[in-house]
Amino acid sequence: MATLEVTGLGISFGGLRAVDDLTMSIEKGGLVGLIGPNGAGKTTVFNMLTGVYRPTDGGIRLNGENLIGKKPYEINRMGVARTFQNIRLFPQQSVLDNVMTGLNNQVQYSLAESLLHVGSYHKKEKEMTERSMEILRVFGLEDSAQTLASNLPYGKQRKLEIARALATKPELLLLDEPAAGMNPNETGELMDTIRLVRKEYQVTILLIEHDMKLVQGICEYLYVLNFGRLLAEGTPDKVLNDPAVVKAYLGD
Ligand SMILES: Nc1ncnc2c1ncn2[C@@H]1O[C@H](COP(=O)(O)OP(=O)(O)OP(=O)(O)O)[C@@H](O)[C@H]1O
């Protein structure tokens, strides 16, 4: 069974058909790109996958379970985490606390546990700190654990966003333009990090990206959207040499 199965997905905003009849399937552990020109509907797809928008048509299944109609926090608990096009960290919190915040969604304390700070509370706190530190190590951020997020260099802030999303132990990780604003060195490092994340956490990754070097370097399969519709799909070599795709990017 595929981890993510999207069938005939569509959404309209008033008269605008932002996404139309999109079908995609991603196997467990896949690293797949969703690309297309500005305004093609890519972020709208992420917003439907995460319950921010309710699709007008079609189906979304995670490991066979229906996601349509579920709230964003429910979808997150079911195993879908995302990052955003613009950095959305808590700038005045430490790097470690930013990752712990991601985990808080998963760990449930009873009222008594949190008020009384009983043993089980401390045990859960300790486990959360350990898991967060382990994630920071994978991202090479462990030495910055106590640094304020806003004091990290830009490339590390973007990495921290991915670290925080990963803290919720997702099965499916959605990355919205992870390399946006990065210089080539930072992008190269990010590519290594994404490869490592997949290997260490066996997570399935769908990413939106305009940087074709990154897309070609790490994605095994691509879906190309244009005006909300699927224009092409296949391996990066095939898709990026497809004249229809080149034309969509360059315009007429
Ligand atoms: N809430 C909304 N209400 C109305 N229109 C919307 C809404 N959300 C998205 N759209 C429209 O849907 C279309 C697709 O937008 P979307 O942001 O998904 O594109 P994109 O492919 O992610 O673009 P980019 O690469 O520039 O981020 C655009 O025309 C956008 O204006």
The ligand as a Gaussian input file, in Angstrom:
#p B3LYP/6-31G(d) Opt

LIG

0 1
 N       -7.215000      30.908000      -0.088000
 C       -7.193000      31.236000      -1.380000
 N       -8.149000      31.996000      -1.929000
 C       -8.127000      32.326000      -3.233000
 N       -7.163000      31.928000      -4.094000
 C       -6.186000      31.159000      -3.604000
 C       -6.123000      30.774000      -2.220000
 N       -5.022000      29.992000      -2.041000
 C       -4.414000      29.902000      -3.232000
 N       -5.108000      30.602000      -4.173000
 C       -4.780000      30.727000      -5.600000
 O       -4.497000      29.437000      -6.087000
 C       -3.475000      29.492000      -7.082000
 C       -2.353000      28.557000      -6.718000
 O       -1.585000      29.127000      -5.646000
 P       -0.419000      28.361000      -4.902000
 O        0.086000      29.256000      -3.823000
 O       -0.879000      27.008000      -4.523000
 O        0.675000      28.231000      -6.047000
 P        2.165000      27.705000      -5.957000
 O        2.336000      26.735000      -7.068000
 O        2.440000      27.231000      -4.582000
 O        2.991000      29.035000      -6.260000
 P        4.474000      29.521000      -5.792000
 O        5.456000      28.640000      -6.475000
 O        4.519000      30.929000      -6.292000
 O        4.488000      29.419000      -4.292000
 C       -3.054000      30.947000      -7.190000
 O       -3.742000      31.545000      -8.271000
 C       -3.500000      31.533000      -5.856000
 O       -3.756000      32.896000      -5.968000

